[in-house]
Amino acid sequence: MSLQITVYTKDDCGDCARTKKLLTQKGIAHATKHVAEDNATLIASLRSISDAKGIPLGMPMVEVTNLDLGETEQWFGHRPDLVLQHIINPTRRRG
């Protein structure tokens, strides 16, 4: 399974640092995109995702794309449970 993982982070974010550290410790390749306060377009995009999911915008936002299936999962905050579920031990199957 081919995964593309992006972690959206901001300065002085403890949850961002913990999430990136977890991925690094597990040997999981990931890209990091810094969310600067003046990047209104990126912030609006992240807010749109959080609104669609009905949850508050928070950092980090992790985006995991299964390139084989063309499916994307996204979540906000430090969520080791979701890292385990969607990255380390994915259970999604073609249905």
N, C-alpha and C positions, 0 to 999 in steps of 0.2 A: 504494500500500500504506500502510495506517495502522498506525503502531507506537506503542505506549505503553511508555516506558522508565522504569524506576525503579532508582535506585542506592541500596542500603542501605550506610550508612557509619558509622564511629565516629570519635571524637576521635583526633588524632595518628596517623592512618593514611596513610602515604605512598602506598600503592597506591590508596586511595580518592581522594586528591587527584589522582593521575596519571590515573585513570579519568575523573573529572569534568572535568579539564582537556582531555583528548582529546575528549570529547563536545562540550564548549563550543567548542573550536577548530574542530571539524568542523561547527558550527552545528546540532547535534542536540539538540532539546528533550528534557529529561528531568526527572523529579522526583527529589528527594533525600529519603530518610528516614533520620534519625539513629537509630542503635541504641544506646540508653542502657543501661548495665550493669544498671539496675534494671527494665528492661522484659522481664521473664521470659517473657511471652507471645510477643513478637516473636522473642526469642532462641530459644525452643523451636520456633517455626515455621521459622526459618532452619536450625536443627539438624536438623529433620525432613527438610528438603530435601536437606541435605548427606548425611545418612545414607542417604536413598533413592538418591542418586547414587553412594554409596560413596566420597565424598571428604571430607577434613576441612573443618570450618566455618572460613571465613576471610572477610576483608573486602577489598574490597567484595563484595557480592553484587549482581549485575546481573540484572534481570528484564526481558525484552523480550517483549511480547505483540503478536502480529500480530492486530489487531482484525478484519481482513477474514476470516481463517481460524480465529480463536479458538484459536490455538496460542501456547504460551508456552515460551520458552527461558530457562534460568537458568544462571549460572556464578559462581564465586567467584574473587576475585583480579583483579589488573590484567591483562587479556587483550586487548591491541590486536588480536590475530588474530581473536578472536571478535567484537569490535566491527566489524571489517571484514566478516566473514562474515555476521553476522546483522543488522547495522544499516545499514552504509554500502553494501554490495553484496550484498544477500540473494539467495540462489539457490533458496530453497524455492519449489516450485510445487505446485499442487494435483495430487494423484496418483491 
